[in-house]
Amino acid sequence: MGQPAGEHHHRRDELVKRSRRAVQWLQPGLVVKRWVLTSALGLVMALLGAAIWADLKPIYWTITAIETLLRSLAGAGGGFTGPLVLLLGAAMILIGQSRSFGSIQRALAPHQNETALVDALVAQRRLNRGPNIVAIGGGTGLSTLLSGLKRYSGNLTAIVTVADDGGSSGILRRELGVQPPGDIRNCLAALAREEPLLTKLFQYRFTAGSGLEGHSFGNLFISALTAITGSLETAITASSKVLAVQGQVVPATSSDVRLWAELEDGRRLEGESNIGKADSPIVRLGCTPSRPAALPRALEAIAQADLIVLGPGSLYTSLLPNLLVPQLVEAIGRSQAPRLYICNLMTQPGETDGLDVAGHLRAIEAQLATHGVQGRLFDAVLAQEALASGPELNYYRARGAEPVHCDVKQLKKQGYVVMLASMQGKQQRSAGRASRGTLRHEPRNLALAVMRFYRNSQKNKSN
């Protein structure tokens, strides 16, 4: 009896899939073919060495046998036999290659499908060729940007503020004397390539327990590693290995930085958590110590950058604290890479009330001027397109926030490169029994806009 039609089609489809998988391994840039060829040449050389050692007799016998075989095959009709032998050899190569790498795949990742290994190599090749991007900031804005950019490049460096003194980070900072790990933890999780369960564990926040409630596992983990290794930088490196981080996360400084702000009404606020609640416009931001030193890895990353990005994030508590590190500012100023400021979608009550995009840029320039920096550090800006009216927008307006308006013509007159994009995404948040959406940057949309800016800058540079 013949095979059922369904089984025949299944076997045919399986053969086609295996053939495609085998051909995938022949793609350029996977750094596989060269080592397969090296192994084959090594085998030939080993056999040749053995033959020479045996007084060349095996070579003579082999050549004679091959000549006899070729004569017999040619006598049987070379026009038919030649292509048949060629196809047979190609089939054996494809089958052997497919089965070999399939065995490697099952050994390394037994729970993934057979295409995962070659797909991973193709994806990694693309990421390795991505631009060197330095993203500067803190808070959820920076981690959102990183989680989107890691789809386009594996050469990412996050330079993170260490001025946080609220929540779990603030408690650990006060009680253990460590630098705040919260923003660093978020960036590590955003760049992680490890199993989702491990990332969730790193982000897990305890909801009960005396002394544990409110702390995240990742904060405790990084703080413990800092105490063991004696350095936050070393603790981050170890954490990066655990999470298989794509890129690197670097603190803006190793100093124990404390923020202060002078308000328009003459008051002075101490601490990042208090500055975020200011009820009067901020006119000046500073820190203690006044000139913290930058880490060499951060300076090296900026020197090698193809693109430097500031934001999105809270202007006075996530972004400007990084610019209080003089060496970072000097390194950014020396860089020939395009420098992009990403503006927030909405104003933040207590920090940026009434500021449009131009106002945010003036605040950055004014802050730099107070520390002796003349000229613009970021001459390109990425801003949100006009937001449509809706319940989410009304929800924010009821709490004192407004969309950040962008006057493109005015900014261009001032010499800025301006790019507008739709970067928002809606996330759900619970408010009592009701559920309202929050207007936040969406990782994919944000990263797509940043990469579009980078490609445009590369085109303009080459023209």
C-alpha positions as CSV (number, residue, x, y, z in Angstrom):
1,M,0.0,0.0,0.0
2,G,1.2,3.5,-0.8
3,Q,1.8,6.2,1.8
4,P,-1.1,8.5,2.7
5,A,-1.0,11.8,0.8
6,G,-0.8,13.8,4.1
7,E,2.3,11.9,5.3
8,H,3.9,12.3,1.9
9,H,3.3,16.1,1.9
10,H,4.6,16.2,5.5
11,R,7.9,14.5,4.6
12,R,8.3,16.7,1.6
13,D,7.8,19.8,3.7
14,E,10.2,18.6,6.2
15,L,12.8,18.0,3.5
16,V,12.3,21.5,2.2
17,K,12.7,22.9,5.7
18,R,15.9,21.0,6.3
19,S,17.3,22.2,2.9
20,R,16.5,25.8,3.8
21,R,18.1,25.5,7.2
22,A,21.2,24.0,5.6
23,V,21.4,26.8,3.0
24,Q,21.0,29.4,5.9
25,W,24.3,28.3,7.3
26,L,26.0,29.3,4.0
27,Q,25.0,33.0,4.5
28,P,28.0,35.4,4.7
29,G,29.1,36.7,8.0
30,L,28.1,33.8,10.3
31,V,31.8,32.9,10.9
32,V,30.9,29.2,10.4
33,K,31.9,28.3,6.9
34,R,35.5,29.3,7.4
35,W,35.9,27.0,10.4
36,V,34.2,24.1,8.6
37,L,36.5,24.6,5.7
38,T,39.5,24.8,8.1
39,S,38.5,21.5,9.6
40,A,38.1,19.9,6.1
41,L,41.6,21.2,5.1
42,G,43.0,19.9,8.4
43,L,41.6,16.4,7.7
44,V,43.2,16.4,4.2
45,M,46.5,17.5,5.6
46,A,46.4,14.9,8.3
47,L,45.8,12.2,5.7
48,L,48.5,13.6,3.5
49,G,51.0,13.5,6.5
50,A,50.1,9.9,7.3
51,A,50.6,9.0,3.6
52,I,54.0,10.7,3.5
53,W,54.9,8.9,6.7
54,A,54.0,5.6,4.9
55,D,56.4,6.2,2.0
56,L,53.7,7.7,-0.3
57,K,52.2,4.2,-1.1
58,P,48.7,5.1,0.2
59,I,48.7,8.2,-2.2
60,Y,49.6,6.0,-5.2
61,W,46.9,3.5,-4.3
62,T,44.3,6.3,-3.7
63,I,45.1,8.0,-7.0
64,T,44.9,4.7,-8.9
65,A,41.6,3.8,-7.3
66,I,40.1,7.3,-8.1
67,E,41.4,7.1,-11.7
68,T,39.8,3.7,-12.2
69,L,36.5,4.9,-10.7
70,L,36.4,8.0,-12.9
71,R,37.1,5.9,-16.0
72,S,34.3,3.5,-15.2
73,L,31.9,6.3,-14.5
74,A,32.8,8.2,-17.6
75,G,32.3,5.0,-19.6
76,A,28.8,4.7,-18.3
77,G,27.9,8.1,-19.8
78,G,29.7,11.2,-18.4
79,G,26.8,13.5,-19.4
80,F,24.5,11.7,-17.0
81,T,26.9,10.4,-14.4
82,G,28.7,13.7,-13.8
83,P,25.7,15.8,-12.7
84,L,24.3,12.8,-10.7
85,V,27.6,12.5,-8.7
86,L,27.6,16.3,-8.3
87,L,24.1,16.4,-6.9
88,L,24.8,13.4,-4.7
89,G,27.8,15.2,-3.2
90,A,25.9,18.4,-2.7
91,A,23.1,16.5,-1.0
92,M,25.5,14.8,1.4
93,I,27.1,18.1,2.3
94,L,23.7,19.7,3.0
95,I,22.4,16.7,5.0
96,G,25.7,16.4,7.0
97,Q,25.8,20.1,7.7
98,S,22.1,20.3,8.7
99,R,22.4,17.2,11.0
100,S,25.6,18.4,12.6
101,F,24.4,21.9,13.5
102,G,21.0,20.4,14.5
103,S,22.8,18.3,17.1
104,I,24.7,21.3,18.3
105,Q,21.4,23.2,18.6
106,R,19.8,20.4,20.6
107,A,22.8,20.3,22.9
108,L,22.9,24.0,23.6
109,A,19.2,24.8,23.6
110,P,17.1,21.7,23.7
111,H,13.9,23.5,24.3
112,Q,14.2,25.8,21.2
113,N,13.3,24.9,17.6
114,E,16.0,23.9,15.2
115,T,16.1,27.2,13.4
116,A,16.9,29.1,16.6
117,L,20.7,28.7,16.4
118,V,21.2,29.9,12.9
119,D,18.6,32.7,13.4
120,A,20.4,33.8,16.5
121,L,23.7,33.9,14.6
122,V,22.2,35.9,11.8
123,A,20.6,38.3,14.3
124,Q,23.8,38.7,16.3
125,R,25.8,39.4,13.1
126,R,23.3,42.2,12.3
127,L,23.5,43.6,15.9
128,N,27.4,43.5,15.9
129,R,27.4,45.7,12.8
130,G,25.1,48.2,14.5
131,P,26.3,51.7,15.4
132,N,28.0,52.6,18.7
133,I,25.2,54.4,20.5
134,V,25.7,56.2,23.9
135,A,22.4,56.9,25.7
136,I,22.6,59.2,28.7
137,G,19.8,59.6,31.3
138,G,18.0,57.8,34.0
139,G,14.6,56.7,35.2
140,T,12.1,54.8,33.0
141,G,12.8,57.0,30.0
142,L,16.4,55.6,29.5
143,S,15.3,51.9,30.0
144,T,12.5,52.4,27.5
145,L,14.9,53.8,24.9
146,L,17.4,50.9,25.5
147,S,14.8,48.2,25.2
148,G,13.9,49.6,21.8
149,L,17.5,50.3,20.6
150,K,18.7,46.7,21.4
151,R,16.8,45.5,18.3
152,Y,19.0,47.6,16.1
153,S,22.5,47.4,17.7
154,G,24.5,45.4,20.1
155,N,27.0,48.3,20.6
156,L,25.0,50.2,23.3
157,T,26.3,52.1,26.3
158,A,23.9,53.4,28.9
159,I,25.4,56.2,31.1
160,V,23.1,56.4,34.1
161,T,22.6,59.0,36.8
162,V,23.4,57.9,40.4
163,A,21.7,60.8,42.1
164,D,18.5,58.9,43.1
165,D,17.7,59.1,46.8
166,G,14.0,58.0,47.0
167,G,12.2,54.7,47.3
168,S,14.1,51.4,47.6
169,S,17.3,52.9,46.1
170,G,17.2,55.7,48.7
171,I,16.8,53.3,51.6
172,L,19.7,51.1,50.5
173,R,21.8,54.2,49.9
174,R,21.2,55.5,53.4
175,E,21.4,52.2,55.3
176,L,24.2,50.4,53.3
177,G,26.2,53.4,52.0
178,V,26.0,52.1,48.4
179,Q,25.2,54.1,45.3
180,P,21.5,53.9,44.2
181,P,21.0,50.8,42.1
182,G,17.4,51.4,40.8
183,D,18.0,53.1,37.5
184,I,21.0,50.8,36.8
185,R,18.8,47.8,37.5
186,N,16.2,49.0,35.0
187,C,18.8,49.5,32.3
188,L,20.3,46.0,32.9
189,A,16.9,44.5,32.6
190,A,16.1,46.4,29.5
191,L,19.3,45.2,27.8
192,A,19.1,41.6,29.0
193,R,19.1,38.7,26.5
194,E,18.6,36.0,29.2
195,E,15.5,34.0,29.9
196,P,12.4,36.2,30.6
197,L,12.0,34.5,34.0
198,L,15.4,35.6,35.2
199,T,14.7,39.2,34.1
200,K,11.4,39.1,35.9
201,L,13.2,37.9,39.0
202,F,15.6,40.8,38.7
203,Q,12.7,43.2,38.5
204,Y,10.6,41.5,41.2
205,R,9.5,43.9,44.0
206,F,8.6,42.5,47.4
207,T,5.1,43.4,48.5
208,A,5.3,42.2,52.1
209,G,7.9,41.3,54.7
210,S,9.4,43.4,57.5
211,G,12.3,45.3,55.9
212,L,11.8,43.8,52.5
213,E,8.5,45.5,51.4
214,G,9.1,47.9,48.6
215,H,12.6,46.6,47.7
216,S,13.2,45.0,44.3
217,F,15.3,41.8,44.1
218,G,17.6,43.4,41.6
219,N,18.4,46.3,43.9
220,L,19.3,43.9,46.7
221,F,21.3,41.8,44.4
222,I,23.4,44.8,43.0
223,S,23.8,46.2,46.5
224,A,25.1,42.8,47.8
225,L,27.5,42.5,44.9
226,T,28.7,46.1,45.5
227,A,29.5,45.2,49.1
228,I,31.2,42.0,48.1
229,T,33.3,43.4,45.3
230,G,33.8,46.9,46.8
231,S,32.7,48.7,43.6
232,L,29.4,49.4,41.9
233,E,31.1,49.2,38.5
234,T,32.3,45.6,39.3
235,A,28.9,44.7,40.6
236,I,27.3,45.9,37.3
237,T,29.8,43.9,35.3
238,A,28.9,40.7,37.2
239,S,25.1,41.4,36.9
240,S,25.6,42.0,33.2
241,K,27.0,38.5,32.8
242,V,24.1,37.0,34.8
243,L,21.6,38.7,32.5
244,A,23.6,38.3,29.3
245,V,23.3,42.1,28.8
246,Q,23.6,43.4,25.2
247,G,25.9,46.3,25.5
248,Q,27.1,47.9,28.8
249,V,25.7,50.0,31.6
250,V,28.0,52.6,33.2
251,P,27.3,54.9,36.2
252,A,27.9,58.6,35.3
253,T,30.3,58.8,38.3
254,S,31.6,56.7,41.1
255,S,31.2,59.6,43.6
256,D,28.4,59.7,46.2
257,V,26.5,62.5,44.4
258,R,23.8,64.6,46.3
259,L,21.7,66.9,44.2
260,W,20.6,70.4,45.2
261,A,18.4,73.0,43.4
262,E,17.9,76.7,43.7
263,L,14.3,77.8,43.1
264,E,13.0,81.0,41.6
265,D,11.6,82.0,45.0
266,G,15.0,81.8,46.5
267,R,14.7,78.5,48.3
268,R,17.2,75.7,48.1
269,L,16.1,72.1,47.9
270,E,18.3,69.2,48.9
271,G,18.0,65.7,47.4
272,E,16.6,64.3,44.1
273,S,13.3,63.2,45.6
274,N,12.6,66.7,46.9
275,I,13.6,68.4,43.7
276,G,11.0,66.4,41.8
277,K,8.3,67.9,44.0
278,A,9.4,71.6,43.6
279,D,6.5,74.0,43.7
280,S,8.5,76.9,42.2
281,P,10.5,77.0,38.9
282,I,14.1,75.6,39.2
283,V,16.7,78.1,38.2
284,R,19.9,76.2,39.0
285,L,20.9,72.7,39.7
286,G,24.1,71.5,41.4
287,C,25.6,68.6,43.3
288,T,27.9,67.7,46.2
289,P,30.7,67.1,45.4
290,S,30.7,69.9,42.9
291,R,32.9,68.3,40.3
292,P,32.4,64.5,40.4
293,A,34.8,62.4,38.3
294,A,33.6,60.3,35.4
295,L,34.4,56.7,34.9
296,P,37.0,55.9,32.2
297,R,34.6,53.4,30.5
298,A,32.0,56.2,30.1
299,L,34.6,58.5,28.5
300,E,35.9,55.8,26.2
301,A,32.3,55.0,25.0
302,I,31.6,58.6,24.2
303,A,34.9,58.9,22.3
304,Q,34.0,55.9,20.2
305,A,30.3,56.8,19.7
306,D,28.5,57.0,16.4
307,L,25.5,58.6,18.0
308,I,25.0,60.3,21.4
309,V,21.5,60.5,22.8
310,L,20.2,62.5,25.9
311,G,16.8,61.5,27.2
312,P,13.9,61.0,27.4
313,G,13.4,61.5,31.1
314,S,12.8,63.9,33.9
315,L,14.8,67.0,32.9
316,Y,16.2,68.1,36.3
317,T,16.3,64.7,38.1
318,S,17.3,62.2,35.4
319,L,19.1,64.1,32.6
320,L,20.8,67.2,33.9
321,P,22.5,65.3,36.8
322,N,24.6,63.5,34.2
323,L,25.8,66.9,32.8
324,L,27.0,67.9,36.3
325,V,30.0,65.6,35.6
326,P,32.5,67.9,33.9
327,Q,34.5,65.2,32.2
328,L,31.3,63.8,30.5
329,V,30.4,67.2,29.2
330,E,33.9,67.8,27.9
331,A,33.9,64.3,26.2
332,I,30.5,65.0,24.5
333,G,31.8,68.4,23.3
334,R,34.8,66.8,21.7
335,S,32.8,64.1,20.0
336,Q,32.2,64.3,16.2
337,A,29.1,62.1,16.5
338,P,25.6,63.5,16.0
339,R,24.1,64.5,19.3
340,L,20.4,64.2,19.8
341,Y,18.1,65.4,22.6
342,I,14.8,63.5,23.0
343,C,12.1,65.6,24.6
344,N,9.4,64.3,26.8
345,L,5.8,63.9,25.6
346,M,4.3,65.8,28.6
347,T,5.4,68.4,31.0
348,Q,6.1,67.3,34.6
349,P,4.5,69.3,37.4
350,G,7.1,70.7,39.7
351,E,9.9,70.3,37.1
352,T,9.0,71.6,33.7
353,D,5.6,73.4,34.1
354,G,4.9,75.5,31.1
355,L,8.0,74.6,29.2
356,D,7.8,73.8,25.4
357,V,10.6,72.1,23.6
358,A,12.6,75.3,23.2
359,G,12.2,75.8,27.0
360,H,13.7,72.4,27.7
361,L,16.7,73.2,25.4
362,R,17.2,76.6,27.1
363,A,17.2,74.9,30.5
364,I,19.9,72.5,29.3
365,E,22.0,75.3,27.9
366,A,21.5,77.5,31.0
367,Q,22.6,74.7,33.2
368,L,25.7,74.1,31.2
369,A,26.5,77.9,31.2
370,T,26.4,78.0,35.0
371,H,29.3,75.5,34.9
372,G,31.3,77.4,32.3
373,V,30.2,75.5,29.2
374,Q,29.6,77.8,26.2
375,G,27.7,76.8,23.2
376,R,25.3,74.0,22.5
377,L,26.0,70.4,23.5
378,F,23.0,69.0,21.6
379,D,22.0,70.7,18.4
380,A,19.4,68.2,17.2
381,V,16.1,67.5,18.9
382,L,13.5,64.7,18.5
383,A,10.0,65.7,19.6
384,Q,6.6,64.2,19.6
385,E,4.0,65.0,16.9
386,A,0.9,66.7,18.1
387,L,-1.1,64.4,20.4
388,A,-4.8,63.9,19.6
389,S,-7.3,64.8,22.3
390,G,-8.7,61.9,24.3
391,P,-9.3,60.6,27.9
392,E,-5.6,60.0,28.5
393,L,-4.7,63.6,27.7
394,N,-7.6,64.9,29.8
395,Y,-6.3,62.7,32.7
396,Y,-2.9,64.3,32.5
397,R,-4.3,67.9,32.2
398,A,-6.4,67.3,35.3
399,R,-3.1,66.7,37.1
400,G,-1.3,69.8,35.8
401,A,0.6,68.2,32.8
402,E,0.4,69.5,29.3
403,P,1.8,68.1,25.9
404,V,5.2,69.6,25.2
405,H,4.7,71.9,22.3
406,C,7.3,72.0,19.5
407,D,7.6,75.2,17.4
408,V,9.6,73.7,14.5
409,K,10.1,76.9,12.6
410,Q,11.4,78.8,15.5
411,L,13.8,76.1,16.5
412,K,15.1,75.8,12.9
413,K,15.7,79.5,12.9
414,Q,17.8,79.1,16.0
415,G,19.9,76.5,14.1
416,Y,18.5,73.3,15.6
417,V,17.9,70.2,13.6
418,V,14.3,69.2,14.4
419,M,12.6,65.9,13.9
420,L,9.0,65.1,14.7
421,A,7.8,61.5,15.2
422,S,4.9,59.6,16.7
423,M,6.6,58.0,19.6
424,Q,3.8,57.5,22.1
425,G,2.3,54.2,23.2
426,K,-0.6,53.6,25.6
427,Q,0.0,51.6,28.7
428,Q,-2.7,50.7,31.2
429,R,-2.6,51.8,34.8
430,S,-5.2,51.1,37.4
431,A,-6.8,54.0,39.2
432,G,-9.2,52.6,41.8
433,R,-11.8,50.5,39.9
434,A,-11.2,52.4,36.7
435,S,-8.4,51.7,34.3
436,R,-6.8,54.6,32.5
437,G,-4.1,54.7,29.8
438,T,-0.8,56.5,30.4
439,L,1.0,58.4,27.6
440,R,4.5,57.1,27.5
441,H,7.2,56.6,24.9
442,E,6.8,53.2,23.3
443,P,10.1,51.4,22.9
444,R,9.7,50.3,19.2
445,N,8.4,53.7,18.0
446,L,11.1,55.6,20.0
447,A,13.9,53.5,18.7
448,L,12.7,53.6,15.1
449,A,12.6,57.4,15.3
450,V,16.2,57.5,16.7
451,M,17.5,55.2,14.1
452,R,15.8,57.2,11.4
453,F,17.6,60.3,12.7
454,Y,20.9,58.4,12.7
455,R,20.5,57.2,9.1
456,N,19.6,60.7,7.9
457,S,22.6,62.2,9.7
458,Q,24.8,59.6,8.0
459,K,23.4,60.4,4.6
460,N,23.9,64.1,5.1
461,K,27.5,63.5,6.3
462,S,28.3,61.5,3.1
463,N,26.7,64.1,0.8
